Structure formats: structure tokens, C-alpha cells
């Protein structure tokens, strides 16, 4: 049954019992636990702790003042396996480099025999724990308190993060949300609803948000539910993630976690990491990564259980240009020397903006020598000019502003969607689309739909929309309704109470739900599931039990048409999964959207329909051997909601059973051979090819996220009732079909 450290299984460290979260809904069905937008999920975003920001800053500055850079040379990085550092046989350590390409320490790569030992561990290790919440949360408290300066300071020195204090401030609050979500997941497992996989997981670290994303939401949230973790080394900025892993190994020992095999650090070459992960894939669980799309695709091709958050060309649209917009562009582009995942990469500007005005944006960028200087001076958007940590774009393609080492180009149209925009990590690079449409987006359907099409094809993480105050909500709503992004921010060009929107604004714990999604149509190329923040990381490798699914009953709030659909499903487990899906959708959409709890902006968040563009549909393909049971969950997701008419069902002409079932439900189908389907010529928002049954009954919230947009939209004005009234009535929000 596993070892438990928690004497009261209902107790969260906040002292709130999990059943107290279930107060949001009047629907007479069971609360839907950790799934995005559910009653329980929404309640987890309330009553958050208040971080002591001055203490965080003080601790970080004190650590930096006492930091000895020689330590990273004298105590090199090494593989940690079963609590021991492996350095046997290594003759010469390699040099490590920081984010600016400067040598900052040493590292021992695992030898051949050590790599073999790692493989043996991956293949044979079994966690003896199911519940480590008590010791792990005591450790978490220490990391957010006495060791916060250590975490912020090491990240500052290694990644050259200018404002790690804000990350730790937000982590303090977001961690509380994700602890509660984990509590709900554990309760569901204890109630027999689901099983949490406790196979070893891999944590592929991201430097810019390693303290929140890697330390807390990936590693600690997994360890506390008894899931063993392997932290992977990197080709650069590897020192700070190794140092927190080393600290965590020691703290776990101090807190009585007796099995040292629960946490491993893999100090290996990239080739050896690929070798280990691929050879041991049948014995290990998910690999969690936050990275570029190119790297995610490479990971996914060799390790299909990759769950990746990926970058995207964050975009700002402005219908006017003035000093406040200039500053918004500069801050969005230069944040963390373009080292934030929401940094601006593409900007749509009016055609009357001159090249001199664009140049002026970048001449005002601040050049700084290093991140400790920025932290000491409370800066966040300084640029490290001419650093060697990442490549620069060609001056054949971009204008280079020598003084600030920034790059830009001015186009007369939107960038080519057939070519993915290179990120140029830690280099400030912006493509400006200077088009007449920026003046007239509200009047020109053609120009607006061209921009929406570009946004859907390229899937930025964040879209910032700026227009005159009297028109900003109308433009923001049209772009919100015709696209499928996660983060939308709407600001004005002329009202100080609604300052210009930046691309780099999101506080997930306040309902500004965040996610780095790949383009919808090619999502499976990059990740097993899109990642939502906040969420329970272990939920991405959890599945419902067959006994639970067989026992489910459909909510009385379900429509007669949905009830009839459910009765068409033969397999009891598949039927139960579809019932769970419908019950979740009823619960999540009863109040949808939901209000955020923003401290400086006005937020609405929730599940959404696909982009509302005439003729743009999700195509579901049914082959000759596909049964109605096989395709039922995918079809039901649309059939049961107001996305019903945004689905096209393509069926092989000889599949008489599916055709008959669809006809009896009034579901229109398009009869197409394989060749006709492939050559149909219609542009789809997404294509779903169903060739067999669902093999693993994953959490219904994760299933929905594969096919429907979700996230938030916000106004930069606090208490913006006009925004609330207008966007509450948007038809983009997902609702149950009447």
C-alpha cells in the first residue's frame, strides 16, 4: 500500500479540508476535482498566502553579496544516484557556461559504467511511497523561506535572471493552488476513482523559471505523491538546477525520506541522455520540459511521453503609436533580455509609423553588465549587449542597433506562416508588420481574419491588443473570438487607467491562467498534452479506474440528446468515460467564464470554443474499422456543447455502423474515401484521426485540452465592469448545447 507520512489524509498545509473547496456550483453532480475550470479547480484559486517580497529580495541580495564563484569549480556538478555523487573514472571535468556564454564552473559527465547504472535504476526502481506530502511540504516551506535567497541568487548568477524575486513571489501563491490540486488528486485516488502513475519521471529544466516550474510544480509536486524524479542536465546554465537538486537530496534525508532513490540527477552528455531515456522508456513515465518547439519536437520523436510547454511568437497589435506604446513595445521585447517566454517577437503597427520611430524604441533600451546589477537596482528589462550565449540573426535579414545589440525588421505584411519564427533566445529581435490593417482592423473583416489566421497558424503564447479606449474592447473581442490562444491582454493607447497591454503579463494564481501551447493542428508533434498553469503535474500521468468508470451515472442536467448519444455506446468503460466527460463539461461550464482574482487587472477565464470563423472546423476522421465507441469521446466533446457545428465528421463510405448511429442522432457526416479525405482542400482548425479505441482513460480535463482552447482574457484596467459585461456575453465561451 506504500508508506504514508501524513497522519490526516484530508489535511492540507493551509489547514483547509479539500471538501470545503466544493462550493462554487449548484449542479447536482459530484465535483470534478483537478480538471481545468471545474468547481474544485476554481475554488483552489482563492485564499492565497501573502509572500513577504522585501524578505525575498533581502535574502537574494545577501546571498549574492556572499556568493563565492569558486565553489562551482571546487565542487563540480556530478551525477547523483541513490544519494551518492558519482565521479569515478572521470579524468577531466568539462567547463560549464552561464546564459551569456561565460565559463562559470565545472561538471563531470557520467562514465559508461555510470550511465549503465543509471539505466539499471530507471528499469528496476520502484517507489515505496504513495504519500510524502508532510516531509516534502516542510521542505517546500524551507525553500520558500530560509533557502529562497539561495534559489534566486543561483538563478541570477547562472541564467542571469534580473528579477527572480517576482518569480518566487508568484511561486509562493501558485504553489498553494497546486498543492490543493494535488490534494484533490490524492483524494480521488484514495476514493478509487483513478490511479496515479508512480513511474520515474524526467524533469528537463528551463532556466528562466526553474524555481517555480522545475523545483516546485514539477519536482516537489511529483515527489510529494510518491513519484520518483530524475533531473536532467543541460548544455548551458546547468549550475543552478544542479545546486537545487543537491540541496533537495540533503533536505529529503533530513526530513526522513529514507529511500535516496526517489531523486536522481543525471549529469550526462545529450547523447547519453537520449540513450537512457529511449532505452528505458517502457519503465519510465512522463518527461516534463519547457523549451523551444524545435527541441520539443526532437524530444517527442524519441520519447513519446514528453509533456512539453513550448514557445511561440508573442504578438502585440496596436492601432495607434505614441510614447506609451513605444514603452510597452520596448518593455515587452526586452524583458529579461528577451529571456521570458512571453517576450515580444512580433508587433503589428499602423502604416504611418516611420522607421525612425521604430528605431527609437530600441535606442532607449538599457544595456546592463550582468543580472546581479539589475536585481540590486530593481530592473527587469535590461539587455546584455553582444553576449555570446545564443546566436544572433543575420544582418542581411534584420537591422542591427549596435549600441543596444537589438534587431528588428519592418514588413509590409504579416510574416510568412509557412516558416516558423526563430526565437533568438536572450536576443531582442522583433518583426514589425506595418500594415494598413492596423488602422482599420475593426472595419475590415478581410484584414482582421488574415491576422487571426496568422495567429492560429503560429500560436503565440500571448497576444496584447492596444487601441483607443473607446474601441479597445471591440477589437480585443473580435481577435479573442476568432483565435485560439491562451493569454489575451487588452489595453488602451489613451487612457492611463487602462494602460497599454504588454505581452509579458500573466499571474496564473489570480486566474490569469497560463499555457505555452503549440499550434493546435500539429500539437501531437510536440507534446502528449498541452500544459496548463496552474495544474497538478501528476494528473498528466493519471488515469481513471475501470471500476469507477463502470459505476458512473449521468448528471440529471444532461440534455435528452446527450442521453441518447450515451446510450449508443456499447462498452461500459467507454460509456463511463463519456459520462465523466459530460459531467465535467456541465460542471465547468455552469459558470463560464469565471472571474479572476487580479490585484491589478480585470480577468475572465475558462474553457472556450474553437475560433469562430465561418467554415473553419475541427475535422474528425473515421476509418473503415473505427467503431462508434472508438470515436464517441471525440464527437461527444463537440456534440454536447455549443461547438457542435464547428465539427465535421468524415466517415469512410463502407463504415455502415458508424453512419447508421450518426444518422439516428441527427449527426451529419461527410462520406469520403482515404484519398478524398486527404485531398479535401478545406482548411481545418484541427484534424483528429481516430483509428482505434482510447487505450488510457486520462483525466477528462486533459482530454478536452487536446481539442478545445482554454485560458484567460483580461483588461489592464482594474475593476473594469465594461469589460466584464461585454466579454461575459461573448459566444466564444464554451457552453452546453441546449
N, C-alpha and C positions, 0 to 999 in steps of 0.2 A: 504493500500500500504506500510505501515511501515514507520518509521521515518528515515530520512537521515540526516547525519551530513556533507555530502560532497557537497560543492557548485558546483564544476565542476566534473561531473561524469567521465570525461576522464583523470583527472589529477592524476598521481602517485606522491608520495612524492619526487621522484627523479626529477620531472619536465618533464618526458618523456611521451608522449602520447602513448597509447597502440598500435595504428596503425603504429607507427614508428618501431615496432619490426618486421613487416612483410616484410622483405627484403631478406630473405635467399633463396627463391625458385623461379624458373621460371615457375613452373607448373600452368596452368590457372585454378586453383580452389581456393575456399575460404581457407584461412589459418586455421589450425586445432587447434588453441587455446592451452589449457593447456596440451594436450595429449603428453606423453613422446616422444621425438625425433622429434616433429613437427617443422615446420618453426618458429612458435611463441615461442615454448618452447626453441629452440636453441638460439634465439635472447635474451631471458631473462638472459642468462648466460654471457652477455657482459657488459662492463662499470660498474664494481662493485666498491663500495666505498672502500677506503683505511682506515682500522682501525688504531687507534693510540695505538699500542701494549704497548709502555712504559707507557702510561697513564693508560691502563687497569691493568698492573702489579702494578703500584704505588697505584692505588685505592684499589686493593686487599690486598696489604701488609699493607696499612694504616688501613683498616678495621680489619685485623687480629690483628694488634697491639692494637687496641682499643676494641676488642671483649670481652664482659663480658659473660662468660658461665652461670652465674646465671640467666640471662634473660630467658633462655629456661626452667628454673624451676619456676621462679616467674610469667611467663606468659605462662601457659601451652597451648598446642595445644587443639583446640576445634572445633566442627562443626560450620561452618559459613553458615547461611541460611538467605537469604534476607538481607544481610549486617550486621546481628547480630550474635554474638558468643553465642552458646547455651551451658550452663553449668548447667542448672537447674536440680537438683536431683542427680547429680553425687556426691557420697560421697568421693571417693578416686581416684585421678588420677593414671594412670599406668605410669611406667617408660619407656622412650624411649632409644634406643641404637643406637650408630653410626655403621659404617661399620665394625669396629673391635670388636664389641660386648660390648663396654663400655657404661655405662649409661651416657646419656648426656642431660636429661631433663624430662619433664612430659607431659602427654596427658590425656585429658578427652574423653572417649568414649561416644558416643551418648546414651542416655537412651532410653527406649522403646517408650516413648511418642515422643522423638525427632526423632527416626527412623520413626515413623508413620508420623511425619511432613515432613520428607524428602520424603517419599513415595507420600504424597499428592502433594508436589511440583513437583515431577517427572511426575506425572499423569496429572496435571492440568496446569502447567506453559506453557505459550505461549509467545514467543519473540515478542516484539512490534517493533523490529528493523530489517531492511534489510541491512543497510549500516552504520557501525560505524568506517569506516576507518580513518577519521580525528582524533577523540579523541584517538583511540587505537594506531595510529601511533605516536601521540605526546607522549603517554605513553611509547611506544617502544623506542623512542629516549631518554627518561629519563632513561629507564632500561639499555640501551647500554652506557649511559653516567654517570650521577651522581650516579646511583644505581648499576653500574657494579661491583664495589668492594664488595658491599653487596651480590650480587648473587654469585660471585666467592668465596668470603670468607666463606659464609654459607655452600656452597657445599664442600669446602675444610675441614671445621671442621666436618661436618656431614658424608659425604661419604668418606672423606679422599682422595679427588681428588688432585693429586700432581700438575697437570698442567691445571687448569681451565681457564688460560689466553688464551691458544691456542683455546679452545672451544669457548670462547667469541669472539676472533678474527675471527674465521671462521663463527660464527653465524652472525656477523656484515655483512659479504659478502653474505652468503647464505640467510639471511633474505630478502635482496634486491631482490634476484631471486624469492623467494616465494611470496613476496608482488606483484611483477609483474604478477606472475601466478594467484594470486587471482584477480588482476585487470582484467585479461583476462576472468576469470570465471564469474565475475560480469557482464562484458560487454556482454557475451553470454547470461546470464540470462535476462538482460535488452533488448536484441535483440530477446527474445522469443525462443532461441534455447534449453534452459534447465531450470530446476528448481533446486535450492539448498535447500536441506532439512534443516530446522531450528528447528528440534527437539533437545532436550537436548543431548549433547554428554558427554561421560565419558573420563577423562584423567587419565590413570593409569601410575603413574610416574616411570621413570627409573632414578636411582641416578647418574649414571656415566656421562650422557649427559642431565641432566634435564633442564639446562638453554637453550640450543638450541632446543632440541626435545620437551620438555614439555611446557616451558614458551612461546617460540616463535612459533614454527611450528605447535604445536597442539592447544594451548590455544589462543594466540593472533590472529593467522591466522583464527581461528574459530570465536572468538568474533567480529572481525572487519567486518565479513559478517553477523552479527546478530544471530549467533548460540550460545545458552546458553551452558555453560561449568560447569561440576561437576568434581572437582579434588578429586581423591580417596586417602585415607590414605594408609600407608604401614605398614608392620610388623617391619621394621627397616629403618634406615636413612630417617625418616619421617620429621625431623625438618626443613630441608632447603626447601622442597617443600611446607610445610605449611607456612613458612615465606614469600616466594614469592607470595603465594596466598593472604595472609593477606595484603601485600603491594599493590598488584594489586587491591584488593577491594577498598582500600583507594584512589589509583590513579584514578580509574574509577569514583569515587564520585567527586574528584577534577576536573576532565575533563568534568563533566556534563552528564555522563551516569546515568540518574536518576533512572532507574529501577535496584535495587540491586539484583533482582532475576537472573540476567544474569550470575553470578559467585557464585558457591557454593563450600564449602569444606566439604567433608564427613569424619569426624573422627569417624570411626566405626571399630568394630571387623571384621575379614574376613568373618565370618558367616553372619553378618548383611549386609555387602557389597553385598554378593551373594544373600541374601534375597531381598534387594532393587532392584538390577539390574534385577533379574529374574521376580519379581512381576510386575515391571514397564516396561517390555521390549516392550510392544506394543505402549508405549507413548514416548519412547526414541530412539535416533539414535545410531551411532556407538560408540563402546568402543575402544579407541586407547591405545595400550600397546606396550611396548618394553621390552621383557622378555625372559626367557628360553622357549624352546619348550614344556617342560612338563607343565609349567604354562599356556602357550598359549592354549594348548590342553584342559586344565581344564576350562579355561575361555570360550573357544569356545563351549564346551559341554553344558554349562549353558546359554551362551549368544551368539547366532549365528552371531550377528552383531559385532563381535570382529574383529578389523583390527590390526594385530599384526606383529611386527618385531621380529624375533626370532634369537637366537644364532646358532652357528654351529662350528664344529671342524676345525678352521682355520689351514691351512696346508702350510708348506714350503717344496719344493723339491730342493735338491742341488746335483749336480753330483760330486762336489769336496768339500773337507773340508780344511779350513785354518783359520787363525786368524780373517780375516774379516767376514767369515761365522759364526764362533763362536760368534762374537759380534752381528751379525744380529739375530742369534737364541736367544741369551740372551735378547736383547732389545725387540724382538717380543714377547717373553714369559713373560717378567717381566713388560711390560708397565702397569703403574698404579697398580702394584702388581697384575697383571692379572685381572685388573678391566676395561679393554677396550674391547668392543665387538669384535675387530679384533685381540685380543691377541692370540699368537700361542698356539695350542693344540696338533698338530701332525706334525712330521717332518720326511721326507724321506731322509735318508743319505746313502752314499756309504757303502758297507760292510767292507771296510778297516778302518772305523772309530772305534777306540778302546773304551772300556768302560771308561778308564781313560780320554780320550778326551771329552767324553760326560760329565763326572763328572766335568771337568774343566770349562765347560760352566757355571755351577751353583755356583761354588765356588767364581766366580768373581761378583756374584750378590750383590748389595749393600743393606744392611739392614738399614732401617731408622725408627726413633721412631714414626713419625707422618707426615701427609701431609703438615702442615704449614712449617715444616723444609724443605721439598722438594721444596715447592714453593719459599721459600726465597733463596734457593740455585740453582734454575732453574733445578731441577731434574724432571724426568718423569717416571723412571723405577726402583724406589726403591721398596723393598719388606718389608712388615710388618710381621716380623717373629713371628710365633706362636700366631697369633691373634685368637680370639675366635668368630669372626663374621661369619664364614662359616665353613663347615665341611672339613676335610682333607681326602684324600684317604687312604685306608688301606695299611700298610707297608707290608702286605702279597702280595700285587699286585705291589707296587711301591718301588723303592729305595728312601729313605728319606735322603736328605742332611741336617743334623742337623743345621749346622752353619747358613744357609740361609733359612731354612724351605722351601725347594723346593723339588719337587718329579719328578721322571722320571722312565720310564721302556724302555727296549730295546727289540724289537721284531724282529723275523726273517722273518716276513711277514707283510702285512698290517693288521690293526686292524679288528676285526670281524664286518662286516657290519650289521649283524643281531642284534647287541647290540648298542644302541646309546651311544656315548661317553659322559660321565657326564662332566659337565662344570667345576666344582670345582671353583666357582666364588671367586675371590680375593686370590686364592691359585695358585702358579705357579706349574703346572702339565703338563708334556709333554710326549707323547708316541712317541718313535723313531722307525721307521721302517727301520732297517738296512738290506737292500736287494741289491743283485747284480744288480737289475734293475736300481738302481740309477746311476750306472756307464754307463749303456748301453741303457737308455730309447730311445735314438734316433735311435738305431739299432733294438731294439726288439719290434715289434708290440705287441706281447703277453703281455710283461711286461707293456708296456705303456697303453694298453687297460684295463689291470687289475687295474692300478692306476686310469684311467679315470672312470671305472665302480664304483670304491670305492668313488671317488669324487662325482659322480652323485647320488649315493645312500645316501651319508651323507651330501651333500650340504654345504660345508664350506661357510662362508661369503666371505672369501678372500683366494686366492692362490698366493703364492710367488714362483717364479721359478728362480733358480740360476744355471748357467753353465758357462763354459769358454766363453769369449766374442764372439769368432768365431762361437759358437754353441748355444748361449742362445736364439736367436730369433727362430731358428728352433724348439727347444724343447718347447719353450713357445707357438709357433703357434700350434703345434700338440696337446698340452693339451688344449689350447683355443678352438680348433675346435672339440674336442671330449668330451667336458664337457659343462655344462650349468650354470656356476657360474655368479656372478655379478662383482666381483673385481678380476682382474688379474694384477700382477706386475712382471715384468721381469728384472732381474739384472744379473751382471756378478760376477764371482769369481776372476777375474784377471785384471780388467780394472777400475782404480779409477774414470774415467769419467762416468762409468756405475756401481755404487756401488751395493753391494748385495741388493736384494729386501727384504723388510720386509713385514710381513702380515698386519702391522698396518699403512698403508699409503693410505689415500684417502681424497681428498679435493673436495667434491661434487660440490661446486660452480664453480670449474675450469673445469668441465666436467668429473671429476673422480666420475661419478655417482655411488651412493651407495645404497645398499639394503640388508636387512637381510632376505633372502627367505628361507622357509622350503624346504625340498625335493619336487620336482615337483609333483611326483605321489601322495603324501599324503598332498599336500598343503591345501586342504579344511578341513583337521583335525585341522589346526592351525589358519587359518585366512580367512576372507572374500575376501581380496585382498592382494597380496604382496605389500609392501610399498617401494616406490622409493624416494630417497632423491637426489636432490630437487623435490618437487611436491607441489601441492595445497591440503592441508589436506581436505578442504570442498569438493573437487572434488570426494572423495571416497564415498560421500553420495549425489551425484548429478545425475540427470537422464534427458535424452532428452525429450522434449515435443512431444506428438504425432503429433501436428500440424506441428512442424518443420520437423519431420521425413517424413511426407507425402509430404512435399514440396521439399525435396532434389532432386538433379539431379546428375547423374553420371559424373565424370570427363571425358573429351574427351581423356585423357591419358589412360583410362582403355582399356584393350585388348578386342577383339571381344569375346573371350571365357568367360571372366568375364561378359561381357554384356549379353551374352546368359544365363549364370548362374543366373544373377539377374532377368531376365525375367521369370524364372521358379518359382519365389516366388510369391505367391498369395496375402498374406496380405500386404496392403500398408505400414503399420507401420514397419513390419519386413523388407520389401523391402527397406524402407528408412534407417533403421538401417544398413543394409548390404551395402547400398550405402555410408553411412557415414563411415563405416569401410574401404571400399575400397579407398575412397578419402583420408582418414587419412594415410593408408598404402602407397599410391602413394606419398603423401606429405613427409612423414617421411623417405621414402627410396630413394627419388630422390638424396639426398646427404646422403649416409650412408655407412661407418661411418662418423662421424663429428669430426673435430679437437677439442681438449680441449684447454683450455687457461692456461695450467700449468705454474707455476712460477719456478718449479724445476725439472719437469719430462715431458715426451712427451706422450700425451694421445690421444686415439681414443675411441669414444663411440657411442652407438646406439642400434637399435633393431637387434636381432640375430635369426638364425635358431636354432632348437633343435640340440643336439650333433650329429655330423656327423660320426656315427658309423654304419657300414653295418648291416642291419636287425633291428636296434633299431628305433622303430616308435612310434608315438602317435596313440593309438587305440581309435577310436570314435565308440561307440556302439549305434545302432538304434533299439529300441524295436518294437513290433508289432503295437503299436498305435502311434508311433512317425511319424510326418509328415515331408515332405521336408522342410517346413517353419521352423519347430522346430530346425532342425539340420543345416540349411543353414548358420548361422553366424559362427558356429564352423568349418564346412567344408570349407567355403569360405576363412577363415583365411589361410588355407594351400593351397587351390586350386589356389588362386590368387598370390601366392608368390613362391619363389624358395624352400619352404618347402613342395611343393606339393607331392613329392614322399616319404616324411617322415611321411605320414599319412596312416593309414589302416582303412577302413570303414567296420565295421562288422554290417550286417543287418539281422534282423530276416527274415527267408525264406518266410513267408506269407505276408510281407510288400511290396506288389506288386507296390504300388505307388512310394515309395522311390527308389526301384530297377529300375523302369522304368525311372524315372527322372535322376538317376545316369548314366544309360546306354546311354541315349541320350546326356549326357555331356561328355561321354568317361571316366567316373569315375569308376575305378574298385571297386567291392565290394566283400566281403567275406561273404557268406551265412552261418550263424551259429545260432543254437538254443541257448537258455539260457545256457544249460549245456555245449554245445560245446564252447561257448564263455568263460565261467568261467574256463574251463579245457583246454584252448587252448595251454598252455605250453610255449608260446612265451613271452619273457621278453619285456615289453613295457617301453618306456621312461615315458609315461603318459597314463592314461586311462580316457576317457571322456564318461560318461554315460548320454545320452540325452533322457530324458523320457517325456519332455513336452516343451512348448514354454518358451522363456525368459519372465520373469514376470516384470522385471525392466530394462529399457534400459539404463544401466550405461554408463559412458564415454567409448568410444571405446578404448582409451589407457589403461584403467584399464582392460577391457575385454581381450585385447591382452596379457597383463602381466600375466594373469592366465595360459596361454598356451605356450608362447614363451619366451626364455631367453632375457635378456637385461642387459646393464651395460657398463663397460669400460675395456680396456686393456691398459697398459702403460709400457713404458721403463723408467728405472731410470736415463737414460741419457737425459739431456735437449737438445732439438733440434736434436733429433735422426732421421735423414732423412732416414737411412737404415730401421729402424723400421717402419716408416710411409710407405715407398714404399712396404715393404713386407706385412704388415698387411692390408693395403688398398685393396690388392688383395686377401685377404682371402675369401674363399667361405662361411664362416660362417655368414657373414653379410647378413641380410635379404634384398632381392630384389624382385621386382615384376616379376612374371613369364612371359616370352616373348610369 
